[in-house]
Amino acid sequence: MGESLPPREGERIPRRTAPDFNELSDDVGVVKGIFEGGFLNVAINDANQFGPHAMIALLGVVATITGIALLAMWII
């Protein structure tokens, strides 16, 4: 994972090699695709093509927990 590709013309920062990617078939839905690879694995490690969808869902979960914590601090 630490390997990098040679920079292209005009680029100063080398690109990293692509991680292992498990592409699912077209008949798999978003929810099934996210949970098939494990929610956190797909969201954080981008294990399949539903990584961005899982990251947005994770953002919603974290924002909800943060909002509840702030509301609890406001009430107490």
Sine and cosine of phi, psi and omega as CSV:
sin_phi,cos_phi,sin_psi,cos_psi,sin_omega,cos_omega
0.00,0.00,-0.36,0.93,-0.03,-1.00
-0.99,0.13,-0.08,1.00,-0.02,-1.00
-0.96,0.27,0.47,-0.88,0.05,-1.00
-0.76,-0.65,0.45,-0.89,0.02,-1.00
-0.99,0.10,0.42,-0.91,0.03,-1.00
-0.91,0.41,0.59,-0.80,-0.02,-1.00
-0.92,0.40,0.54,-0.84,0.06,-1.00
-0.99,0.14,0.15,-0.99,0.00,-1.00
-0.86,0.51,0.81,-0.58,0.02,-1.00
1.00,0.03,-0.06,1.00,0.01,-1.00
-0.97,-0.22,0.68,-0.73,0.02,-1.00
-0.98,-0.21,-0.39,0.92,-0.04,-1.00
-0.98,-0.18,0.84,-0.54,-0.01,-1.00
-0.94,0.34,0.53,-0.85,0.03,-1.00
-1.00,0.10,0.53,-0.85,0.06,-1.00
-1.00,0.03,0.37,-0.93,0.03,-1.00
-0.94,0.35,0.47,-0.88,-0.03,-1.00
-0.94,0.35,0.64,-0.76,0.03,-1.00
-0.96,0.27,0.19,-0.98,0.08,-1.00
-0.87,0.49,0.70,-0.71,-0.12,-0.99
-0.72,-0.69,0.78,-0.62,-0.01,-1.00
-0.95,-0.33,0.99,-0.10,-0.03,-1.00
-0.99,0.15,0.78,-0.63,0.00,-1.00
-1.00,-0.03,0.28,-0.96,-0.01,-1.00
-0.94,0.34,0.24,-0.97,-0.06,-1.00
-0.94,0.35,-0.36,0.93,-0.05,-1.00
-1.00,0.10,0.03,1.00,0.02,-1.00
-1.00,0.04,0.78,-0.63,0.01,-1.00
-0.98,0.20,0.14,-0.99,-0.05,-1.00
-0.89,0.45,-0.77,0.64,-0.06,-1.00
-0.90,0.44,-0.71,0.70,0.02,-1.00
-0.90,0.43,-0.63,0.78,0.01,-1.00
-0.91,0.42,-0.60,0.80,0.02,-1.00
-0.93,0.37,-0.73,0.68,-0.08,-1.00
-0.99,0.17,-0.29,0.96,0.03,-1.00
-0.93,0.36,-0.59,0.81,0.01,-1.00
-1.00,-0.06,0.00,1.00,-0.07,-1.00
1.00,-0.01,0.82,-0.58,-0.15,-0.99
-0.84,0.54,-0.80,0.60,-0.04,-1.00
-0.94,0.35,-0.58,0.82,0.03,-1.00
-0.90,0.44,-0.66,0.75,0.01,-1.00
-0.95,0.32,-0.66,0.75,-0.05,-1.00
-0.94,0.35,-0.71,0.71,-0.12,-0.99
-1.00,-0.01,-0.68,0.73,-0.06,-1.00
-1.00,-0.06,-0.07,1.00,0.00,-1.00
0.81,0.59,0.83,0.56,-0.13,-0.99
-0.95,0.31,-0.44,0.90,0.05,-1.00
-0.58,-0.81,-0.15,-0.99,-0.11,-0.99
-0.95,0.32,-0.10,1.00,0.00,-1.00
-0.99,-0.15,0.29,0.96,0.00,-1.00
-0.85,0.53,-0.75,0.67,0.02,-1.00
-0.89,0.46,-0.58,0.81,0.04,-1.00
-0.91,0.41,-0.68,0.74,0.01,-1.00
-0.92,0.40,-0.58,0.82,0.02,-1.00
-0.92,0.40,-0.63,0.78,0.06,-1.00
-0.91,0.41,-0.65,0.76,0.05,-1.00
-0.90,0.43,-0.66,0.76,0.05,-1.00
-0.89,0.45,-0.63,0.77,0.07,-1.00
-0.87,0.49,-0.67,0.74,0.04,-1.00
-0.90,0.44,-0.64,0.77,0.03,-1.00
-0.91,0.42,-0.73,0.68,-0.02,-1.00
-0.91,0.42,-0.65,0.76,0.02,-1.00
-0.91,0.42,-0.62,0.79,0.04,-1.00
-0.91,0.41,-0.70,0.71,0.03,-1.00
-0.89,0.45,-0.67,0.74,0.03,-1.00
-0.90,0.44,-0.68,0.73,0.02,-1.00
-0.89,0.45,-0.65,0.76,0.03,-1.00
-0.91,0.41,-0.64,0.76,0.03,-1.00
-0.90,0.43,-0.68,0.74,0.03,-1.00
-0.92,0.40,-0.62,0.79,0.05,-1.00
-0.91,0.42,-0.66,0.76,0.03,-1.00
-0.90,0.44,-0.63,0.78,0.04,-1.00
-0.92,0.39,-0.57,0.82,-0.01,-1.00
-0.93,0.38,-0.66,0.75,-0.04,-1.00
-0.95,0.31,-0.64,0.77,-0.06,-1.00
-0.98,0.19,0.00,0.00,0.00,0.00
